[in-house]
């Protein structure tokens, strides 16, 4: 008589092996997914750390390192390596390498407790060749508080030292170049000198919403400084940092006057007086990090205005 052997035990073994393989694949999928998320979080932490550090450049690498470490701690921590390089000016770039362990869960079954994830980010701080959100008040480049020192051969202002900017007389080009004077400028090159008080007021309150390049710009009627819309906007911005264009020369007079813009400076308005030809703005120059297109040759790093951006 022929005996038939049962194969049910073999099926059980195969089922166990198949289930184990499926669990292993599920573990791999879940853990690898969590490791990818950890890597993205690490990259975000590296980006934030580099951008924070760049705020202190190129003045001091010590302060930049401290800021990088502080921001990394606030964004999940990890070990870091911080290095500084020079692209356009000395120590204008900072690179932050971050590494941190990403734990495994199901992968522990296979002896994988964690993996190391890493990320790198480089941020650069340098001058601007175009600036956004500019206010329509110009400052003469000969203002004594704009030339208190130099950094990398570029002029630096006396920051936070109170000064007064007086209204210039556009009908007298000779006195119009007097140090410390200010006037109104039409930031919209395409419209000539035809700009009204409402538009000037909007530029004071919110800033010019396009990038302003260096070069020649038409003046705006200084009488608009006494307009209630303009003074109302200026009153709202007391205590805020505004960005004023700096001009080297004033060409022409009256409605035909033009400013040759060579840079920008931060200015915090504390008081102003709209009183005809005796109008003035009081406040002090400030070092600002501003939205702008970075200079590609190191130029423009002057008057304390910098743009920061990730470059890697």
C-alpha positions in Angstrom: 0.0 0.0 0.0 1.3 3.4 -0.9 1.5 5.9 1.9 1.0 9.7 1.2 3.1 12.0 3.3 1.6 15.2 4.6 3.2 18.5 3.3 1.3 20.8 5.7 4.4 21.4 7.8 6.3 22.7 4.8 3.5 25.1 3.9 3.7 26.5 7.5 7.4 27.0 7.2 7.1 28.8 3.9 4.3 31.0 5.2 6.5 32.0 8.2 9.3 32.8 5.9 7.1 34.8 3.6 5.6 36.7 6.5 9.0 37.5 7.9 10.1 38.8 4.5 7.0 41.0 4.3 7.6 42.4 7.8 11.2 43.1 6.9 10.2 44.9 3.7 7.6 46.9 5.6 10.1 47.8 8.3 12.5 48.9 5.6 9.9 51.1 3.9 8.7 52.7 7.1 12.2 53.3 8.5 13.7 54.6 5.3 10.8 57.0 5.0 11.4 58.2 8.5 15.1 58.6 7.7 14.3 60.7 4.7 12.1 62.9 6.8 14.9 63.3 9.3 17.2 64.2 6.6 14.8 67.0 5.3 14.5 68.3 8.9 18.3 68.3 9.2 18.6 70.2 5.9 16.1 72.8 7.2 18.1 73.1 10.4 21.3 73.6 8.5 19.6 76.3 6.3 18.3 78.2 9.3 21.6 78.0 11.1 23.6 79.3 8.0 21.2 82.1 7.4 21.3 83.2 11.1 25.1 83.1 11.1 25.3 85.2 7.9 23.6 88.0 9.7 26.8 88.6 11.6 29.1 88.6 8.6 31.5 89.8 7.5 32.1 91.7 10.7 32.8 88.8 13.1 33.1 85.0 12.8 32.8 84.6 16.5 29.4 86.1 16.7 28.4 84.2 13.5 29.4 80.8 15.0 27.4 81.6 18.2 24.3 82.4 16.2 24.7 79.3 14.1 24.9 77.1 17.2 21.9 78.9 18.8 19.7 78.4 15.8 20.7 74.8 15.4 19.8 74.1 19.0 16.4 75.7 18.4 15.8 73.5 15.4 16.4 70.0 16.7 20.1 70.2 17.6 22.8 67.9 16.3 26.6 68.1 15.9 27.9 70.8 13.6 31.0 72.0 11.8 31.1 75.7 10.9 33.6 77.1 8.3 34.0 80.5 6.8 35.2 81.4 3.3 35.8 84.6 1.3 34.0 85.0 -2.1 33.9 88.8 -2.6 35.1 90.1 0.7 36.8 88.6 3.7 34.7 86.0 5.5 31.5 86.9 3.6 30.3 83.2 3.4 29.5 80.6 6.1 29.0 76.9 5.7 27.3 74.8 8.3 27.5 71.0 8.2 25.0 69.3 10.5 24.7 65.6 11.4 22.4 63.9 13.8 21.2 60.3 14.5 17.9 59.1 13.1 16.5 56.2 15.1 15.3 53.0 13.5 12.1 51.3 14.8 11.3 48.1 12.9 14.8 48.0 11.6 16.0 47.2 15.1 14.8 43.6 14.5 17.7 43.4 12.1 20.1 45.0 14.4 19.9 48.6 12.9 19.3 50.9 15.8 19.9 54.2 14.0 21.5 55.8 11.0 23.4 59.1 10.8 21.8 61.8 8.5 23.6 64.9 7.5 23.1 68.2 5.6 25.1 71.2 4.5 24.1 74.8 3.8 26.1 77.9 2.8 24.8 81.4 3.2 26.5 84.6 2.0 26.2 88.2 3.3 27.3 90.9 0.9 26.2 94.3 -0.5 23.4 94.8 -2.9 23.3 96.0 -6.5 19.5 96.4 -6.4 17.2 97.0 -3.4 13.5 96.5 -2.8 11.1 98.3 -0.5 13.0 101.6 -0.8 11.6 104.9 0.6 11.6 108.0 -1.6 13.9 110.2 0.5 17.5 110.7 -0.6 20.6 111.5 1.4 23.7 113.2 0.2 26.8 111.0 0.2 28.8 113.8 1.9 26.7 113.7 5.0 29.4 113.5 7.8 27.7 110.6 9.6 27.8 108.5 6.4 31.6 108.6 6.5 32.7 107.7 10.0 34.9 104.8 9.0 35.4 102.1 6.4 35.0 98.3 6.0 36.9 96.6 3.3 37.6 100.0 1.8 34.0 101.0 1.8 32.5 103.8 3.8 30.5 103.0 6.9 28.2 105.4 8.8 28.1 106.3 12.5 25.1 104.1 13.4 22.6 105.1 16.1 23.9 108.7 16.3 21.1 111.2 16.1 21.2 113.5 13.1 18.9 115.8 11.1 18.3 115.7 7.4 17.3 119.1 6.0 15.1 119.7 2.9 17.2 120.7 -0.1 16.4 123.6 -2.3 16.1 122.1 -5.8 16.0 125.6 -7.3 19.6 126.2 -6.3 21.8 123.3 -7.5 24.8 124.8 -5.7 23.3 124.6 -2.3 21.5 121.4 -3.3 24.6 119.4 -2.9 25.1 120.5 0.7 26.1 117.7 3.0 23.3 116.2 5.0 20.4 117.4 2.8 17.5 115.3 1.6 14.8 115.5 -1.0 12.1 113.4 -2.6 12.8 111.1 -5.5 10.7 109.4 -8.1 11.6 105.7 -7.7 9.6 104.7 -10.8 11.9 105.5 -13.7 9.3 105.0 -16.3 7.1 107.9 -15.2 9.5 110.8 -15.3 9.0 113.4 -12.6 5.2 113.0 -12.6 4.6 111.3 -9.3 1.9 112.4 -6.8 1.8 112.7 -3.0 -0.3 109.5 -2.7 2.2 107.4 -4.5 5.1 108.9 -2.5 3.2 108.2 0.7 2.6 104.6 -0.3 6.4 104.2 -0.9 7.0 105.6 2.6 4.5 103.4 4.2 5.2 100.1 2.4 8.3 100.7 0.3 8.7 100.7 -3.5 7.6 97.2 -4.5 10.1 96.8 -7.3 13.9 96.4 -7.3 15.6 99.8 -7.5 18.9 99.8 -9.4 21.8 102.3 -9.1 21.8 105.2 -11.5 20.1 108.4 -12.4 16.5 109.1 -11.2 14.2 112.1 -11.5 13.4 114.2 -8.5 9.8 114.5 -7.1 8.3 117.8 -6.1 9.6 118.6 -2.6 6.3 120.3 -1.8 4.8 116.8 -1.4 6.7 116.5 1.8 4.2 118.9 3.4 1.2 116.9 2.0 -1.0 115.3 4.7 -0.8 111.9 3.0 3.0 111.9 3.0 3.4 113.1 6.6 0.7 110.7 7.7 2.7 107.8 6.2 5.9 109.0 7.7 4.2 109.3 11.1 3.2 105.6 10.8 6.8 104.6 10.2 8.3 106.3 13.2 10.6 103.9 15.0 10.9 101.6 11.9 14.0 101.2 9.7 13.5 102.7 6.2 15.9 102.4 3.3 16.9 105.8 1.8 18.8 106.1 -1.5 22.2 107.9 -1.4 23.1 110.3 -4.2 26.4 111.6 -5.3 25.4 114.5 -7.6 22.3 116.5 -8.3 21.9 117.4 -11.9 19.6 120.3 -12.9 17.1 122.2 -10.7 13.4 122.3 -9.9 11.2 119.9 -11.8 14.2 118.9 -14.1 16.5 117.9 -11.2 17.9 114.3 -11.2 19.8 112.3 -8.6 22.7 110.0 -9.3 22.1 107.2 -6.9 25.2 105.3 -5.7 23.9 103.2 -2.7 21.4 103.0 0.1 21.4 103.4 3.9 19.0 102.4 6.7 17.5 105.2 8.6 15.2 105.2 11.6 12.9 108.2 11.8 12.3 109.5 15.3 10.8 113.0 14.4 10.1 115.2 11.4 8.8 118.7 10.8 6.9 119.5 7.6 7.5 123.3 7.5 8.0 124.3 3.9 11.6 125.0 3.0 12.6 124.5 6.6 11.3 120.9 6.7 13.5 118.2 8.2 13.6 114.6 9.3 15.4 113.5 12.5 16.6 110.1 13.4 19.7 108.0 13.0 21.4 105.7 10.4 21.1 102.0 11.0 22.8 98.8 9.8 20.2 96.7 8.0 19.7 93.3 6.4 17.5 94.1 3.5 15.8 92.3 0.6 17.9 92.9 -2.5 19.9 91.4 -5.3 23.4 90.6 -4.1 26.4 92.3 -5.7 28.4 89.8 -7.8 31.7 91.6 -7.4 31.9 92.8 -3.9 30.8 96.3 -4.7 27.8 97.8 -2.9 29.0 96.6 0.6 28.7 100.1 1.9 26.7 102.1 4.3 25.7 99.1 6.3 23.1 97.6 3.9 23.5 93.8 3.3 21.5 91.1 1.6 21.7 87.5 2.9 20.9 84.4 0.9 21.6 80.7 0.6 24.0 80.0 -2.1 24.4 76.2 -1.7 
